[in-house]
Amino acid sequence: MRGLSSILLATSAALVFPGSAAVAGAGNSQVETIVTGTAHQALFAVAFEGKRGTAVGAGCQILLTDDGGKKWNASNASGLTSLSLLGVDVAGGTGIAVGQDGLVLIEDAADHWQKVDAGTHERLFAVSVNAGGTAVAVGAFGTIVRSIDHGHTWQSIAPADIAQYSDQGAQPHLYAVTVADRGTITVVGEFGLVLRSEDGGAHWKAMHKGEASLFALDLHPGRPGFAVGQSGTVLRSTDGGSTWMGLKSNSTANLLGVSSDANGKVIVTGMDTMLRSGDGGATWSHIDWGDFGSAWYAGVQLVDSSPETAILVGHAGRILRMSP
């Protein structure tokens, strides 16, 4: 589904930090609006390491928190470029954000960001970095680049003929990636594609193919993993990402983000919908709150902030905190 790019081309505007947050019920949850911006603003991704989090969006917007998402501050890096940031990850003290025109920013000290050359001008949709400093970013037309030095230098590790993994014979856009601490790389994208490499990108294997594009991936060792995407598609893996099975989500919306915990809790964001499961994806319910049924949220992450909280980012530069 290449139409996803229309969302990712939103323009930026100035942030508005509300004086007091709006709190409302959503079934068994409480939802709190922490940050909101203008109608033309957008945040696309959020990542946490412990209580330290980073959210990124249009116009090189970067917001930071160190208290589990209760308060957010604008980064000093917001003026580095006018390009949009579409993906972010934080691990082992390394923060990496990626976006349009092959943009890569690395945080090499607290809120000190620098632009680095990723060796591509293709749009980068997502990035993953592990505790050892190995990072992988993915993007348009089968782009896959890797860094083994905390994001300072990059090289392409995409298959020479990535179109071979698509039944349509096209170079698939790749929308999400996870690089495990032991180095295994898992990528999802168009045509239901799940690609995996066990050797740093030297060899790739297609673990799943389908019709619906996959936009987000949540994969952790020792518990079920999830991939979500077009037309309500939800896939689950119970073997670390080697095999995938479709689940009935009771939704036909385009699903844009997913996060899960070790207790079977799963939160899925999307366009005009928000889904929740408390049993590892066996059953799903819609979260009815505010604009969940009429707007889009993309990035989501469950944060262990005593109690556990889901942080959501999306349209109008919004950041929400929700007790899932």
Secondary structure, DSSP 8 states (H G I E B T S, - for coil): -GGGHHHHT------B--SS-EEEEETTEEEEEEEB--TT-BEEEEEEETTEEEEEEGGGEEEEESSSSSS-EE-GGGGS-SS-EEEEEEETTEEEEEEGGG-EEEEEETTEEEEE--S--S-EEEEEE-TTS-EEEEEGGG-EEEESSTTSS-EE---TTGGGG-TT-S---EEEEEE-TT--EEEEEGGG-EEEESSTTSS-EEEE--SS-EEEEE--TTS-EEEEEGGG-EEEESSTTSS-EEE--S--S-EEEEEE-TTS-EEEEEBS-EEEESSTTSS-EE---TTTTTSBEEEEEEEESSSEEEEEEEBTT-EEEE--
